[in-house]
Structure formats: structure tokens, C-alpha cells
Amino acid sequence: MPPHKPLNLNAKELERAFAHPIWAEAYPPILSVVQAAALAQVPPATIYSWSSQGKLSSCAGRAGKHLRIWRDRFIQIIFE
């Protein structure tokens, strides 16, 4: 099996992916843990685990005690 290659999604591709109103409403630019988990099709605990391991450091931050995730950067991370 050939090695995995990153998709290298560009901004226009990400914009088109969320252009439909249903997708735009379900997955706004800033995601909650539950929304990010649904988008990645993993349990919310996985998102917290990735965050504590530093895998989401370039796309996630805390707002008070809540973890918030920048959608477009998150997508680039999970597809690379």
C-alpha cells in the first residue's frame, strides 16, 4: 500500500465544503468539542485526548473552561 499523502486543502475548497446552509449551520467556523467530534466522526473524548496530546495546538484553544476549535485548521490537521 502506498504511503498516505496529505490532501493540502486550500481555502476555496474548505469554503465550498461548508457553503451549503445545512453544513454551515452544523459546522460554524468555531466548533465546540461535540461539533468537532461529529465532523471527524470520532467520540468527543477523542477530541479531548488529541487536545491534551498537543495534536490540536494549532487549531484549538480554551474559552473559559470550554475547548473551542477553529474548523478549517482542524480539517487540515485531521486530513494530514
SULRA-V498675 format. One record per residue. N is the residue number from 0. RES is the residue in three letters. OMEGA is omega as a letter, one per 40 degrees, with the letter a starting at -180 (none if undefined). D_LAST is the distance of its C-alpha to the last C-alpha in Angstrom with 1 decimal. Layout:
n=[N N]
res=[RES RES]
omega=[OMEGA OMEGA]
d_last=[D_LAST D_LAST]
This chain:
n=[0 1 2 3 4 5 6 7 8 9 10 11 12 13 14 15 16 17 18 19 20 21 22 23 24 25 26 27 28 29 30 31 32 33 34 35 36 37 38 39 40 41 42 43 44 45 46 47 48 49 50 51 52 53 54 55 56 57 58 59 60 61 62 63 64 65 66 67 68 69 70 71 72 73 74 75 76 77 78 79]
res=[MET PRO PRO HIS LYS PRO LEU ASN LEU ASN ALA LYS GLU LEU GLU ARG ALA PHE ALA HIS PRO ILE TRP ALA GLU ALA TYR PRO PRO ILE LEU SER VAL VAL GLN ALA ALA ALA LEU ALA GLN VAL PRO PRO ALA THR ILE TYR SER TRP SER SER GLN GLY LYS LEU SER SER CYS ALA GLY ARG ALA GLY LYS HIS LEU ARG ILE TRP ARG ASP ARG PHE ILE GLN ILE ILE PHE GLU]
omega=[a i i i i a a i i a a i i i i a a a a a a i i i a a i a i a i i a i i i i i a a i i i i i i i i i a a i i a a a a a a i a i a i a i i a i a a i i i i i a i i none]
d_last=[17.1 15.0 11.9 8.5 7.3 4.4 6.4 7.5 9.4 12.7 15.1 17.4 15.1 14.3 18.0 19.1 17.0 19.1 22.3 24.2 26.3 25.5 21.7 22.5 24.9 22.8 19.7 21.1 19.2 19.8 19.1 21.0 19.7 21.1 19.6 16.0 16.8 18.1 15.3 12.8 15.8 16.2 19.4 19.9 20.5 16.9 15.9 18.8 17.7 14.2 16.1 18.8 16.5 15.2 11.5 12.3 14.6 13.2 13.5 16.3 20.0 23.3 26.0 28.9 28.0 25.3 21.6 20.2 16.6 15.7 14.4 12.6 10.7 10.1 8.6 6.2 5.3 5.6 3.8 0.0]
